[in-house]
Amino acid sequence: MEPSNWAPEHSDALREFITKGMSFSEAARAINSRFNTSYSRNAALGRARRLGLTGDDRQKPSMPTEPAEPHDTGKPRAGGFRTFALPWPVPVFKETKPVKLRCVAIEPRHLSLIELERGDCRYPYGGDEEGEAITFCGHPRRPGSSYCTPHFHLSRNPIEPPERAVSAVSLRVVEAA
């Protein structure tokens, strides 16, 4: 039996009220007035569930309830169909070309993470397919970086700044009046 702050007579009263068809809030109020306790609706509901009482065990209401009038769905409403406008325009997506990957002309040593030493390049290879092992370049790395020089440049912006155009400009001295 699980520990509970419900006295056995309180549980018996709850069982009695629920089988009479009372709601959980009504049962909690009745128990509170009878035993001078302060159980909430949720406490009564939780205790009823722990006791194995469900909503199906309760008696049905004595007065039959009639279903509400069905809505007349055959006639269109006065406003007709309503379309909802989006608060902002939907962007048009254009097809993009797949990115062409860059590579470097270096043959990696394919070291595992455990085999890497302090000064080795940590550029990863593999791991694209499910279950494929990830290896690392392993060549001596560039000072101040985790990668060797070719992989360092590979991981930077591929667009080189344009060369500055060199032109001769003639200056003319103008006197201020």
mmCIF file of the C-alpha atoms, coordinates in Angstrom:
data_MODEL
# 
_entry.id   MODEL 
# 
loop_
_atom_site.group_PDB 
_atom_site.id 
_atom_site.type_symbol 
_atom_site.label_atom_id 
_atom_site.label_alt_id 
_atom_site.label_comp_id 
_atom_site.label_asym_id 
_atom_site.label_entity_id 
_atom_site.label_seq_id 
_atom_site.pdbx_PDB_ins_code 
_atom_site.Cartn_x 
_atom_site.Cartn_y 
_atom_site.Cartn_z 
_atom_site.occupancy 
_atom_site.B_iso_or_equiv 
_atom_site.pdbx_formal_charge 
_atom_site.auth_seq_id 
_atom_site.auth_comp_id 
_atom_site.auth_asym_id 
_atom_site.auth_atom_id 
_atom_site.pdbx_PDB_model_num 
ATOM 1   C CA . MET A 1 1   ? 0.000   0.000  0.000   1.00 0.00 ? 1   MET A CA 1 
ATOM 2   C CA . GLU A 1 2   ? 1.351   3.405  -0.890  1.00 0.00 ? 2   GLU A CA 1 
ATOM 3   C CA . PRO A 1 3   ? 1.786   6.076  1.778   1.00 0.00 ? 3   PRO A CA 1 
ATOM 4   C CA . SER A 1 4   ? -0.906  8.733  1.677   1.00 0.00 ? 4   SER A CA 1 
ATOM 5   C CA . ASN A 1 5   ? -2.195  11.607 3.762   1.00 0.00 ? 5   ASN A CA 1 
ATOM 6   C CA . TRP A 1 6   ? -5.735  10.379 3.046   1.00 0.00 ? 6   TRP A CA 1 
ATOM 7   C CA . ALA A 1 7   ? -7.320  8.610  5.993   1.00 0.00 ? 7   ALA A CA 1 
ATOM 8   C CA . PRO A 1 8   ? -9.096  5.344  5.136   1.00 0.00 ? 8   PRO A CA 1 
ATOM 9   C CA . GLU A 1 9   ? -12.495 6.817  6.015   1.00 0.00 ? 9   GLU A CA 1 
ATOM 10  C CA . HIS A 1 10  ? -11.820 9.743  3.660   1.00 0.00 ? 10  HIS A CA 1 
ATOM 11  C CA . SER A 1 11  ? -11.002 7.299  0.841   1.00 0.00 ? 11  SER A CA 1 
ATOM 12  C CA . ASP A 1 12  ? -14.170 5.338  1.581   1.00 0.00 ? 12  ASP A CA 1 
ATOM 13  C CA . ALA A 1 13  ? -16.236 8.532  1.476   1.00 0.00 ? 13  ALA A CA 1 
ATOM 14  C CA . LEU A 1 14  ? -14.603 9.508  -1.828  1.00 0.00 ? 14  LEU A CA 1 
ATOM 15  C CA . ARG A 1 15  ? -15.428 6.091  -3.265  1.00 0.00 ? 15  ARG A CA 1 
ATOM 16  C CA . GLU A 1 16  ? -19.031 6.470  -2.085  1.00 0.00 ? 16  GLU A CA 1 
ATOM 17  C CA . PHE A 1 17  ? -19.463 9.976  -3.549  1.00 0.00 ? 17  PHE A CA 1 
ATOM 18  C CA . ILE A 1 18  ? -17.910 9.070  -6.888  1.00 0.00 ? 18  ILE A CA 1 
ATOM 19  C CA . THR A 1 19  ? -20.129 5.991  -7.292  1.00 0.00 ? 19  THR A CA 1 
ATOM 20  C CA . LYS A 1 20  ? -23.143 8.221  -6.575  1.00 0.00 ? 20  LYS A CA 1 
ATOM 21  C CA . GLY A 1 21  ? -22.188 10.251 -9.633  1.00 0.00 ? 21  GLY A CA 1 
ATOM 22  C CA . MET A 1 22  ? -20.770 13.355 -7.945  1.00 0.00 ? 22  MET A CA 1 
ATOM 23  C CA . SER A 1 23  ? -18.070 15.309 -9.705  1.00 0.00 ? 23  SER A CA 1 
ATOM 24  C CA . PHE A 1 24  ? -14.600 15.367 -8.175  1.00 0.00 ? 24  PHE A CA 1 
ATOM 25  C CA . SER A 1 25  ? -15.025 18.953 -6.978  1.00 0.00 ? 25  SER A CA 1 
ATOM 26  C CA . GLU A 1 26  ? -18.399 18.120 -5.385  1.00 0.00 ? 26  GLU A CA 1 
ATOM 27  C CA . ALA A 1 27  ? -16.914 15.032 -3.737  1.00 0.00 ? 27  ALA A CA 1 
ATOM 28  C CA . ALA A 1 28  ? -13.986 17.072 -2.383  1.00 0.00 ? 28  ALA A CA 1 
ATOM 29  C CA . ARG A 1 29  ? -16.412 19.685 -0.962  1.00 0.00 ? 29  ARG A CA 1 
ATOM 30  C CA . ALA A 1 30  ? -18.544 16.976 0.659   1.00 0.00 ? 30  ALA A CA 1 
ATOM 31  C CA . ILE A 1 31  ? -15.505 15.279 2.238   1.00 0.00 ? 31  ILE A CA 1 
ATOM 32  C CA . ASN A 1 32  ? -14.211 18.642 3.455   1.00 0.00 ? 32  ASN A CA 1 
ATOM 33  C CA . SER A 1 33  ? -17.530 19.493 5.105   1.00 0.00 ? 33  SER A CA 1 
ATOM 34  C CA . ARG A 1 34  ? -17.935 16.026 6.650   1.00 0.00 ? 34  ARG A CA 1 
ATOM 35  C CA . PHE A 1 35  ? -14.381 15.581 8.020   1.00 0.00 ? 35  PHE A CA 1 
ATOM 36  C CA . ASN A 1 36  ? -13.293 19.256 8.334   1.00 0.00 ? 36  ASN A CA 1 
ATOM 37  C CA . THR A 1 37  ? -10.458 18.804 5.802   1.00 0.00 ? 37  THR A CA 1 
ATOM 38  C CA . SER A 1 38  ? -9.263  20.892 2.889   1.00 0.00 ? 38  SER A CA 1 
ATOM 39  C CA . TYR A 1 39  ? -8.916  18.561 -0.084  1.00 0.00 ? 39  TYR A CA 1 
ATOM 40  C CA . SER A 1 40  ? -8.960  20.150 -3.533  1.00 0.00 ? 40  SER A CA 1 
ATOM 41  C CA . ARG A 1 41  ? -10.643 18.853 -6.663  1.00 0.00 ? 41  ARG A CA 1 
ATOM 42  C CA . ASN A 1 42  ? -7.257  17.735 -7.998  1.00 0.00 ? 42  ASN A CA 1 
ATOM 43  C CA . ALA A 1 43  ? -6.492  15.896 -4.739  1.00 0.00 ? 43  ALA A CA 1 
ATOM 44  C CA . ALA A 1 44  ? -9.793  14.034 -5.015  1.00 0.00 ? 44  ALA A CA 1 
ATOM 45  C CA . LEU A 1 45  ? -9.137  13.270 -8.680  1.00 0.00 ? 45  LEU A CA 1 
ATOM 46  C CA . GLY A 1 46  ? -5.622  11.969 -7.989  1.00 0.00 ? 46  GLY A CA 1 
ATOM 47  C CA . ARG A 1 47  ? -6.796  9.846  -5.057  1.00 0.00 ? 47  ARG A CA 1 
ATOM 48  C CA . ALA A 1 48  ? -9.641  8.407  -7.152  1.00 0.00 ? 48  ALA A CA 1 
ATOM 49  C CA . ARG A 1 49  ? -7.175  7.422  -9.859  1.00 0.00 ? 49  ARG A CA 1 
ATOM 50  C CA . ARG A 1 50  ? -4.877  5.772  -7.311  1.00 0.00 ? 50  ARG A CA 1 
ATOM 51  C CA . LEU A 1 51  ? -7.866  3.879  -5.920  1.00 0.00 ? 51  LEU A CA 1 
ATOM 52  C CA . GLY A 1 52  ? -8.717  2.683  -9.417  1.00 0.00 ? 52  GLY A CA 1 
ATOM 53  C CA . LEU A 1 53  ? -11.884 4.752  -9.746  1.00 0.00 ? 53  LEU A CA 1 
ATOM 54  C CA . THR A 1 54  ? -12.295 6.203  -13.201 1.00 0.00 ? 54  THR A CA 1 
ATOM 55  C CA . GLY A 1 55  ? -14.898 8.407  -14.770 1.00 0.00 ? 55  GLY A CA 1 
ATOM 56  C CA . ASP A 1 56  ? -16.597 5.268  -16.202 1.00 0.00 ? 56  ASP A CA 1 
ATOM 57  C CA . ASP A 1 57  ? -17.436 4.005  -12.672 1.00 0.00 ? 57  ASP A CA 1 
ATOM 58  C CA . ARG A 1 58  ? -19.530 7.066  -11.900 1.00 0.00 ? 58  ARG A CA 1 
ATOM 59  C CA . GLN A 1 59  ? -23.266 6.953  -12.456 1.00 0.00 ? 59  GLN A CA 1 
ATOM 60  C CA . LYS A 1 60  ? -24.678 8.804  -15.393 1.00 0.00 ? 60  LYS A CA 1 
ATOM 61  C CA . PRO A 1 61  ? -26.688 11.965 -14.659 1.00 0.00 ? 61  PRO A CA 1 
ATOM 62  C CA . SER A 1 62  ? -30.353 11.270 -13.881 1.00 0.00 ? 62  SER A CA 1 
ATOM 63  C CA . MET A 1 63  ? -31.608 13.922 -16.307 1.00 0.00 ? 63  MET A CA 1 
ATOM 64  C CA . PRO A 1 64  ? -30.951 13.107 -19.951 1.00 0.00 ? 64  PRO A CA 1 
ATOM 65  C CA . THR A 1 65  ? -29.160 15.836 -21.808 1.00 0.00 ? 65  THR A CA 1 
ATOM 66  C CA . GLU A 1 66  ? -30.368 16.596 -25.287 1.00 0.00 ? 66  GLU A CA 1 
ATOM 67  C CA . PRO A 1 67  ? -27.826 17.300 -27.964 1.00 0.00 ? 67  PRO A CA 1 
ATOM 68  C CA . ALA A 1 68  ? -27.539 20.887 -29.042 1.00 0.00 ? 68  ALA A CA 1 
ATOM 69  C CA . GLU A 1 69  ? -29.248 21.966 -32.241 1.00 0.00 ? 69  GLU A CA 1 
ATOM 70  C CA . PRO A 1 70  ? -27.121 21.032 -35.211 1.00 0.00 ? 70  PRO A CA 1 
ATOM 71  C CA . HIS A 1 71  ? -25.776 23.944 -37.177 1.00 0.00 ? 71  HIS A CA 1 
ATOM 72  C CA . ASP A 1 72  ? -27.224 24.491 -40.602 1.00 0.00 ? 72  ASP A CA 1 
ATOM 73  C CA . THR A 1 73  ? -24.178 23.903 -42.775 1.00 0.00 ? 73  THR A CA 1 
ATOM 74  C CA . GLY A 1 74  ? -26.109 23.661 -46.056 1.00 0.00 ? 74  GLY A CA 1 
ATOM 75  C CA . LYS A 1 75  ? -26.401 27.403 -46.697 1.00 0.00 ? 75  LYS A CA 1 
ATOM 76  C CA . PRO A 1 76  ? -23.372 29.563 -47.353 1.00 0.00 ? 76  PRO A CA 1 
ATOM 77  C CA . ARG A 1 77  ? -22.860 32.379 -44.934 1.00 0.00 ? 77  ARG A CA 1 
ATOM 78  C CA . ALA A 1 78  ? -23.561 35.966 -45.928 1.00 0.00 ? 78  ALA A CA 1 
ATOM 79  C CA . GLY A 1 79  ? -19.891 36.867 -46.202 1.00 0.00 ? 79  GLY A CA 1 
ATOM 80  C CA . GLY A 1 80  ? -19.074 34.023 -48.570 1.00 0.00 ? 80  GLY A CA 1 
ATOM 81  C CA . PHE A 1 81  ? -15.643 32.470 -48.425 1.00 0.00 ? 81  PHE A CA 1 
ATOM 82  C CA . ARG A 1 82  ? -13.001 34.434 -46.649 1.00 0.00 ? 82  ARG A CA 1 
ATOM 83  C CA . THR A 1 83  ? -9.390  34.317 -47.677 1.00 0.00 ? 83  THR A CA 1 
ATOM 84  C CA . PHE A 1 84  ? -6.764  35.317 -45.176 1.00 0.00 ? 84  PHE A CA 1 
ATOM 85  C CA . ALA A 1 85  ? -4.055  37.655 -46.355 1.00 0.00 ? 85  ALA A CA 1 
ATOM 86  C CA . LEU A 1 86  ? -0.563  36.990 -45.104 1.00 0.00 ? 86  LEU A CA 1 
ATOM 87  C CA . PRO A 1 87  ? 0.937   39.867 -43.133 1.00 0.00 ? 87  PRO A CA 1 
ATOM 88  C CA . TRP A 1 88  ? 3.946   39.949 -45.464 1.00 0.00 ? 88  TRP A CA 1 
ATOM 89  C CA . PRO A 1 89  ? 4.653   38.671 -48.961 1.00 0.00 ? 89  PRO A CA 1 
ATOM 90  C CA . VAL A 1 90  ? 5.913   35.125 -49.330 1.00 0.00 ? 90  VAL A CA 1 
ATOM 91  C CA . PRO A 1 91  ? 9.447   35.104 -50.753 1.00 0.00 ? 91  PRO A CA 1 
ATOM 92  C CA . VAL A 1 92  ? 10.029  33.425 -54.081 1.00 0.00 ? 92  VAL A CA 1 
ATOM 93  C CA . PHE A 1 93  ? 12.790  30.873 -53.783 1.00 0.00 ? 93  PHE A CA 1 
ATOM 94  C CA . LYS A 1 94  ? 15.119  30.420 -56.709 1.00 0.00 ? 94  LYS A CA 1 
ATOM 95  C CA . GLU A 1 95  ? 16.928  27.216 -57.503 1.00 0.00 ? 95  GLU A CA 1 
ATOM 96  C CA . THR A 1 96  ? 20.556  27.345 -56.474 1.00 0.00 ? 96  THR A CA 1 
ATOM 97  C CA . LYS A 1 97  ? 23.490  25.518 -57.944 1.00 0.00 ? 97  LYS A CA 1 
ATOM 98  C CA . PRO A 1 98  ? 25.216  22.984 -55.724 1.00 0.00 ? 98  PRO A CA 1 
ATOM 99  C CA . VAL A 1 99  ? 28.350  24.299 -54.078 1.00 0.00 ? 99  VAL A CA 1 
ATOM 100 C CA . LYS A 1 100 ? 31.554  23.132 -55.675 1.00 0.00 ? 100 LYS A CA 1 
ATOM 101 C CA . LEU A 1 101 ? 33.868  22.000 -52.912 1.00 0.00 ? 101 LEU A CA 1 
ATOM 102 C CA . ARG A 1 102 ? 37.440  23.117 -52.905 1.00 0.00 ? 102 ARG A CA 1 
ATOM 103 C CA . CYS A 1 103 ? 40.278  20.729 -52.207 1.00 0.00 ? 103 CYS A CA 1 
ATOM 104 C CA . VAL A 1 104 ? 43.983  21.032 -51.650 1.00 0.00 ? 104 VAL A CA 1 
ATOM 105 C CA . ALA A 1 105 ? 46.804  19.129 -53.273 1.00 0.00 ? 105 ALA A CA 1 
ATOM 106 C CA . ILE A 1 106 ? 47.917  17.363 -50.110 1.00 0.00 ? 106 ILE A CA 1 
ATOM 107 C CA . GLU A 1 107 ? 47.662  13.693 -49.254 1.00 0.00 ? 107 GLU A CA 1 
ATOM 108 C CA . PRO A 1 108 ? 46.268  13.382 -45.696 1.00 0.00 ? 108 PRO A CA 1 
ATOM 109 C CA . ARG A 1 109 ? 47.772  10.878 -43.268 1.00 0.00 ? 109 ARG A CA 1 
ATOM 110 C CA . HIS A 1 110 ? 44.242  9.816  -42.093 1.00 0.00 ? 110 HIS A CA 1 
ATOM 111 C CA . LEU A 1 111 ? 45.041  9.662  -38.394 1.00 0.00 ? 111 LEU A CA 1 
ATOM 112 C CA . SER A 1 112 ? 42.381  8.859  -35.832 1.00 0.00 ? 112 SER A CA 1 
ATOM 113 C CA . LEU A 1 113 ? 41.688  11.289 -32.999 1.00 0.00 ? 113 LEU A CA 1 
ATOM 114 C CA . ILE A 1 114 ? 43.698  9.130  -30.615 1.00 0.00 ? 114 ILE A CA 1 
ATOM 115 C CA . GLU A 1 115 ? 46.706  9.021  -32.959 1.00 0.00 ? 115 GLU A CA 1 
ATOM 116 C CA . LEU A 1 116 ? 46.890  12.815 -33.353 1.00 0.00 ? 116 LEU A CA 1 
ATOM 117 C CA . GLU A 1 117 ? 49.774  14.511 -31.611 1.00 0.00 ? 117 GLU A CA 1 
ATOM 118 C CA . ARG A 1 118 ? 50.124  18.069 -30.362 1.00 0.00 ? 118 ARG A CA 1 
ATOM 119 C CA . GLY A 1 119 ? 51.474  19.625 -33.576 1.00 0.00 ? 119 GLY A CA 1 
ATOM 120 C CA . ASP A 1 120 ? 49.317  17.703 -36.105 1.00 0.00 ? 120 ASP A CA 1 
ATOM 121 C CA . CYS A 1 121 ? 46.724  19.225 -38.451 1.00 0.00 ? 121 CYS A CA 1 
ATOM 122 C CA . ARG A 1 122 ? 43.168  18.625 -37.251 1.00 0.00 ? 122 ARG A CA 1 
ATOM 123 C CA . TYR A 1 123 ? 41.394  19.036 -40.594 1.00 0.00 ? 123 TYR A CA 1 
ATOM 124 C CA . PRO A 1 124 ? 38.701  16.290 -40.667 1.00 0.00 ? 124 PRO A CA 1 
ATOM 125 C CA . TYR A 1 125 ? 38.111  13.778 -43.434 1.00 0.00 ? 125 TYR A CA 1 
ATOM 126 C CA . GLY A 1 126 ? 35.186  11.369 -43.776 1.00 0.00 ? 126 GLY A CA 1 
ATOM 127 C CA . GLY A 1 127 ? 32.091  11.053 -41.632 1.00 0.00 ? 127 GLY A CA 1 
ATOM 128 C CA . ASP A 1 128 ? 29.841  11.983 -44.563 1.00 0.00 ? 128 ASP A CA 1 
ATOM 129 C CA . GLU A 1 129 ? 28.132  8.577  -44.720 1.00 0.00 ? 129 GLU A CA 1 
ATOM 130 C CA . GLU A 1 130 ? 26.423  6.842  -41.825 1.00 0.00 ? 130 GLU A CA 1 
ATOM 131 C CA . GLY A 1 131 ? 29.011  4.873  -39.854 1.00 0.00 ? 131 GLY A CA 1 
ATOM 132 C CA . GLU A 1 132 ? 31.984  6.210  -41.838 1.00 0.00 ? 132 GLU A CA 1 
ATOM 133 C CA . ALA A 1 133 ? 35.044  6.832  -39.671 1.00 0.00 ? 133 ALA A CA 1 
ATOM 134 C CA . ILE A 1 134 ? 36.344  10.372 -39.243 1.00 0.00 ? 134 ILE A CA 1 
ATOM 135 C CA . THR A 1 135 ? 40.086  10.798 -39.733 1.00 0.00 ? 135 THR A CA 1 
ATOM 136 C CA . PHE A 1 136 ? 42.345  13.842 -39.656 1.00 0.00 ? 136 PHE A CA 1 
ATOM 137 C CA . CYS A 1 137 ? 45.031  15.264 -41.932 1.00 0.00 ? 137 CYS A CA 1 
ATOM 138 C CA . GLY A 1 138 ? 47.900  14.826 -39.465 1.00 0.00 ? 138 GLY A CA 1 
ATOM 139 C CA . HIS A 1 139 ? 50.526  16.953 -41.292 1.00 0.00 ? 139 HIS A CA 1 
ATOM 140 C CA . PRO A 1 140 ? 52.489  19.533 -39.258 1.00 0.00 ? 140 PRO A CA 1 
ATOM 141 C CA . ARG A 1 141 ? 50.222  22.453 -38.484 1.00 0.00 ? 141 ARG A CA 1 
ATOM 142 C CA . ARG A 1 142 ? 50.758  26.131 -39.111 1.00 0.00 ? 142 ARG A CA 1 
ATOM 143 C CA . PRO A 1 143 ? 51.787  28.245 -36.078 1.00 0.00 ? 143 PRO A CA 1 
ATOM 144 C CA . GLY A 1 144 ? 48.731  29.809 -34.437 1.00 0.00 ? 144 GLY A CA 1 
ATOM 145 C CA . SER A 1 145 ? 46.270  27.508 -36.209 1.00 0.00 ? 145 SER A CA 1 
ATOM 146 C CA . SER A 1 146 ? 44.801  24.038 -35.822 1.00 0.00 ? 146 SER A CA 1 
ATOM 147 C CA . TYR A 1 147 ? 45.425  23.306 -39.518 1.00 0.00 ? 147 TYR A CA 1 
ATOM 148 C CA . CYS A 1 148 ? 48.405  22.881 -41.799 1.00 0.00 ? 148 CYS A CA 1 
ATOM 149 C CA . THR A 1 149 ? 49.033  25.745 -44.254 1.00 0.00 ? 149 THR A CA 1 
ATOM 150 C CA . PRO A 1 150 ? 47.013  24.300 -47.199 1.00 0.00 ? 150 PRO A CA 1 
ATOM 151 C CA . HIS A 1 151 ? 44.028  23.514 -44.955 1.00 0.00 ? 151 HIS A CA 1 
ATOM 152 C CA . PHE A 1 152 ? 44.348  26.891 -43.235 1.00 0.00 ? 152 PHE A CA 1 
ATOM 153 C CA . HIS A 1 153 ? 43.902  28.654 -46.586 1.00 0.00 ? 153 HIS A CA 1 
ATOM 154 C CA . LEU A 1 154 ? 41.148  26.215 -47.555 1.00 0.00 ? 154 LEU A CA 1 
ATOM 155 C CA . SER A 1 155 ? 39.134  27.129 -44.469 1.00 0.00 ? 155 SER A CA 1 
ATOM 156 C CA . ARG A 1 156 ? 39.326  30.867 -45.188 1.00 0.00 ? 156 ARG A CA 1 
ATOM 157 C CA . ASN A 1 157 ? 37.256  32.941 -47.613 1.00 0.00 ? 157 ASN A CA 1 
ATOM 158 C CA . PRO A 1 158 ? 38.034  31.642 -51.113 1.00 0.00 ? 158 PRO A CA 1 
ATOM 159 C CA . ILE A 1 159 ? 37.445  35.024 -52.750 1.00 0.00 ? 159 ILE A CA 1 
ATOM 160 C CA . GLU A 1 160 ? 40.740  36.821 -53.037 1.00 0.00 ? 160 GLU A CA 1 
ATOM 161 C CA . PRO A 1 161 ? 40.638  40.604 -52.877 1.00 0.00 ? 161 PRO A CA 1 
ATOM 162 C CA . PRO A 1 162 ? 41.146  42.098 -56.346 1.00 0.00 ? 162 PRO A CA 1 
ATOM 163 C CA . GLU A 1 163 ? 44.496  43.570 -57.192 1.00 0.00 ? 163 GLU A CA 1 
ATOM 164 C CA . ARG A 1 164 ? 44.580  47.324 -56.972 1.00 0.00 ? 164 ARG A CA 1 
ATOM 165 C CA . ALA A 1 165 ? 44.716  48.943 -60.349 1.00 0.00 ? 165 ALA A CA 1 
ATOM 166 C CA . VAL A 1 166 ? 47.818  51.039 -60.773 1.00 0.00 ? 166 VAL A CA 1 
ATOM 167 C CA . SER A 1 167 ? 47.332  54.138 -62.870 1.00 0.00 ? 167 SER A CA 1 
ATOM 168 C CA . ALA A 1 168 ? 49.072  57.418 -63.338 1.00 0.00 ? 168 ALA A CA 1 
ATOM 169 C CA . VAL A 1 169 ? 47.008  60.330 -62.179 1.00 0.00 ? 169 VAL A CA 1 
ATOM 170 C CA . SER A 1 170 ? 48.053  63.806 -63.030 1.00 0.00 ? 170 SER A CA 1 
ATOM 171 C CA . LEU A 1 171 ? 47.344  66.391 -60.400 1.00 0.00 ? 171 LEU A CA 1 
ATOM 172 C CA . ARG A 1 172 ? 46.777  70.007 -61.199 1.00 0.00 ? 172 ARG A CA 1 
ATOM 173 C CA . VAL A 1 173 ? 47.390  72.724 -58.678 1.00 0.00 ? 173 VAL A CA 1 
ATOM 174 C CA . VAL A 1 174 ? 44.617  75.271 -58.491 1.00 0.00 ? 174 VAL A CA 1 
ATOM 175 C CA . GLU A 1 175 ? 45.010  78.483 -56.619 1.00 0.00 ? 175 GLU A CA 1 
ATOM 176 C CA . ALA A 1 176 ? 42.258  79.605 -54.330 1.00 0.00 ? 176 ALA A CA 1 
ATOM 177 C CA . ALA A 1 177 ? 41.060  83.115 -54.918 1.00 0.00 ? 177 ALA A CA 1 
# 
